[in-house]
């Protein structure tokens, strides 16, 4: 449920959500012409914020939109929004569009961008999801060819995610020309013979910040890591398969297309990486940690 009193940021002002207004001629609304980021926040501390801001710059460069702020200015704004929330563990959403102009496909000259930020309670995975894994379905990846840009034009991802919802699953794992790309809102990694294998970053998948963190952690605890193309047959015969994202952290897939996967329970490599991930991130607030253990 929306909280109309929630403090958000819009174009230089912190204000209540119910008072935030954007023109119907904003190019984000008309064209989906903009980019976004989601930054995890634990105990009011943003997690890997420099990485997220670098990816934001990459996305802005990819759509030829100038960055309205320096990294230092972004950090100040992000931290100011964080402290204005009544909850400590947050998922902070940041969006920049090409601004308000008459409807014309070409870039409007001299138009200031629209900048919006909001922060919601962090949607921690449930204890059941961590202990027992999650269900996914598979589908052909029919999205556009610049999935490496974190744009707000997400209809392809929305449709793929709804496929999962229609089948009582949490995600849709995608294949393009028989090659694993990612999921509708997550990266996907597999395990074979005790080693972690990840698809390479290219234009067909989002360069996930948590994907990077997961591989760093796997290497740090001594696991073999291989980044290379993964074909469908190899993915579907893997010992383990995981999802990773800023809000899911890392989760084991234990049901795929309605059938048990990987023995139907999170595997030992997942458990080792998940534990190491928890130890390396800022500790969630006491209230959130209590909720997670229920």
Order of alpha helices (4+ residues) and beta strands (2+ residues): beta-beta-alpha-beta-beta-alpha-alpha-beta-beta-alpha-beta-alpha-beta-beta-beta-beta-alpha-beta-alpha-beta-beta-beta-alpha-alpha
